[in-house]
Amino acid sequence: MNNSEPGFYNNKDLILDEIWALLTKGVTDRSEDFRLPVVVLNSHSGPDARIVVLRGAFQERNTLRFHTDIRSEKIEFIKNNNEIYFLFYNKERKIQVRAAGNATIHYKNKTTEEAWKKTQVISRKCYLASNAPGTRSEIPTSGIPEQYEGKNVPIEESEVGYENFSIIESKIHTFEWLYLASKGHRRAKIKLTDHGSEATWVTP
């Protein structure tokens, strides 16, 4: 094997560890491309996509996490159809990962309480908006109360934002991995269960 080839190039058993390494890094490293995946939900009129911030990657539970406002239309979409899809791409490593799973909404429970305590004030500020995300406005607006525009919010005053804070956890059942290489791409599908995983090569 060429020394420049990564170990997973011809070994599908190494792919899953590479995926979770990138996902885990995405949670903590702001410079990691996997930190900002595209998420696709099912709206009443078809697929609906947006970029979110990856807030958790739990390999032992095959679960990914992001935060959102409970008033967001994402919540309505998930309640109607909890199928969810993620698209990640790391430009430097030339790795694309698609993930499919089922989403669960957490609101005012132990999961959200623990996450809220760890949420920085700058992120809590997003949940202080008076109106729900997507509310029509006659003027340009951030939605943030005027007294907090361009200012730091005291931690005690940010607590009210918890009322709008929710977490989406997605149980992933399938990864589709693509590695781009000049000598020949590699692609694989990985099925996940609570008891293990099964990887299969497919044609790129």
Legacy VTK file of the C-alpha trace (Angstrom):
# vtk DataFile Version 3.0
C-alpha trace
ASCII
DATASET POLYDATA
POINTS 204 float
0.000 0.000 0.000
1.198 3.493 -0.782
2.356 5.210 2.420
0.342 8.286 1.478
-2.896 6.309 1.626
-4.831 6.438 4.899
-5.400 3.119 6.601
-9.110 3.148 5.817
-8.507 3.408 2.041
-8.741 -0.346 1.599
-9.957 -1.364 5.052
-13.633 -0.740 5.690
-13.282 -1.780 9.333
-11.386 1.459 10.044
-13.941 3.818 8.512
-16.349 4.054 11.434
-13.615 5.125 13.860
-12.546 7.834 11.416
-16.123 9.120 11.177
-16.571 9.327 14.938
-13.150 10.966 15.368
-14.207 13.764 13.005
-17.621 14.102 14.651
-16.111 14.262 18.132
-13.614 16.876 16.983
-16.447 18.849 15.430
-18.110 19.250 18.818
-15.087 20.890 20.453
-13.012 22.381 17.619
-14.480 25.479 15.962
-12.131 25.049 12.991
-13.317 21.511 12.194
-15.552 21.367 9.117
-17.751 18.718 10.730
-18.849 21.287 13.308
-21.371 22.792 10.875
-23.358 20.055 9.141
-26.314 20.532 6.863
-29.422 19.013 8.429
-32.377 17.953 6.305
-35.862 17.559 7.785
-39.203 16.696 6.255
-41.522 19.691 6.014
-45.133 19.546 4.882
-44.031 20.521 1.367
-40.849 18.459 1.063
-37.208 18.379 2.231
-36.125 21.385 4.298
-32.394 21.994 4.903
-30.342 24.236 7.168
-26.907 24.372 8.797
-26.682 23.676 12.529
-23.886 23.579 15.095
-22.939 20.069 16.181
-23.190 20.053 19.993
-22.757 16.388 20.779
-21.460 13.157 19.223
-21.962 10.052 21.341
-20.475 6.976 19.719
-21.638 4.640 22.490
-25.250 5.606 21.691
-24.869 6.322 17.946
-26.327 9.749 18.672
-25.738 13.287 17.361
-26.993 16.434 19.069
-27.733 20.055 18.224
-29.619 22.857 19.994
-32.586 24.846 18.730
-35.345 27.208 19.807
-38.440 25.256 20.847
-40.498 27.747 18.818
-38.599 26.955 15.605
-40.422 25.299 12.724
-37.877 22.482 13.021
-39.801 21.315 16.070
-43.055 21.081 14.136
-41.350 19.191 11.313
-39.822 16.645 13.689
-43.076 16.113 15.551
-44.738 15.347 12.230
-41.907 13.177 10.863
-38.831 12.456 12.939
-36.652 11.154 10.111
-33.521 13.314 9.956
-30.439 13.509 7.723
-27.024 15.093 8.211
-24.421 16.018 5.600
-20.806 16.616 6.645
-17.750 17.432 4.555
-14.138 17.901 5.608
-12.361 19.772 2.834
-8.827 19.034 4.008
-9.343 15.303 4.461
-11.711 15.096 1.457
-14.238 13.081 3.414
-17.993 13.376 3.018
-20.334 11.699 5.483
-24.089 11.375 5.200
-25.962 10.231 8.285
-29.573 9.118 8.557
-31.505 8.662 11.770
-34.502 9.483 13.902
-34.776 12.644 15.985
-36.006 13.117 19.556
-36.926 16.496 21.058
-35.719 17.319 24.576
-37.391 20.187 26.388
-37.264 21.114 30.061
-35.789 17.818 31.188
-32.533 16.599 32.691
-30.807 16.613 29.296
-31.629 20.270 28.614
-30.896 21.327 32.209
-27.382 19.879 32.065
-26.674 21.332 28.614
-28.032 24.776 29.534
-25.666 25.029 32.505
-22.748 24.503 30.104
-24.072 26.881 27.429
-22.089 30.117 27.140
-23.880 33.429 27.546
-23.151 34.386 23.937
-25.126 31.302 22.841
-27.856 31.777 25.445
-28.475 35.211 23.985
-30.029 33.599 20.900
-32.867 32.256 23.042
-33.860 35.681 24.401
-35.711 36.664 21.226
-39.238 37.881 21.928
-40.666 36.372 18.748
-40.281 32.882 17.364
-37.646 32.275 14.659
-39.170 32.984 11.255
-41.653 35.558 12.527
-42.334 38.198 9.874
-40.953 41.681 10.627
-41.454 45.041 8.946
-37.867 46.052 9.787
-34.480 44.274 9.850
-34.154 42.609 13.237
-32.037 40.148 15.190
-35.018 39.424 17.397
-32.907 40.129 20.475
-34.399 42.662 22.949
-33.037 46.140 22.288
-31.318 46.396 25.674
-29.096 43.438 24.732
-28.229 44.446 21.167
-24.451 44.498 20.769
-23.929 43.943 24.488
-23.002 41.142 26.807
-25.951 39.716 28.715
-25.446 39.225 32.467
-25.579 35.502 33.244
-28.527 35.907 35.601
-30.525 37.757 32.948
-29.808 35.045 30.379
-31.622 32.428 32.450
-34.982 33.412 30.999
-33.762 32.029 27.674
-34.080 28.504 29.042
-37.809 28.776 28.381
-37.052 28.641 24.624
-34.136 26.199 24.732
-34.420 22.674 23.361
-32.147 19.888 22.199
-32.522 17.610 19.207
-30.878 14.234 19.640
-30.705 11.987 16.593
-30.222 8.244 16.810
-28.184 7.418 13.723
-28.874 4.124 11.971
-26.842 4.621 8.771
-23.649 6.369 7.723
-22.656 6.753 4.090
-18.969 7.630 3.737
-17.124 8.960 0.691
-13.387 9.558 0.443
-12.117 11.510 -2.561
-8.710 10.462 -3.913
-6.987 11.167 -7.221
-6.056 7.513 -7.698
-9.628 6.394 -7.066
-12.423 7.331 -4.679
-13.720 5.043 -1.949
-17.301 4.784 -0.703
-18.964 2.662 1.950
-22.275 2.272 3.764
-22.340 1.458 7.454
-25.401 0.107 9.217
-25.510 0.785 12.947
-27.372 -1.093 15.665
-27.205 -1.161 19.446
-25.142 -4.321 19.101
-22.564 -3.261 16.528
-22.079 -2.151 12.952
-21.721 -3.572 9.455
-19.761 -1.824 6.698
-20.141 -2.549 2.994
-18.115 -1.173 0.097
-20.147 0.475 -2.669
-19.100 2.049 -5.961
-18.440 5.822 -5.595
LINES 1 205
204 0 1 2 3 4 5 6 7 8 9 10 11 12 13 14 15 16 17 18 19 20 21 22 23 24 25 26 27 28 29 30 31 32 33 34 35 36 37 38 39 40 41 42 43 44 45 46 47 48 49 50 51 52 53 54 55 56 57 58 59 60 61 62 63 64 65 66 67 68 69 70 71 72 73 74 75 76 77 78 79 80 81 82 83 84 85 86 87 88 89 90 91 92 93 94 95 96 97 98 99 100 101 102 103 104 105 106 107 108 109 110 111 112 113 114 115 116 117 118 119 120 121 122 123 124 125 126 127 128 129 130 131 132 133 134 135 136 137 138 139 140 141 142 143 144 145 146 147 148 149 150 151 152 153 154 155 156 157 158 159 160 161 162 163 164 165 166 167 168 169 170 171 172 173 174 175 176 177 178 179 180 181 182 183 184 185 186 187 188 189 190 191 192 193 194 195 196 197 198 199 200 201 202 203
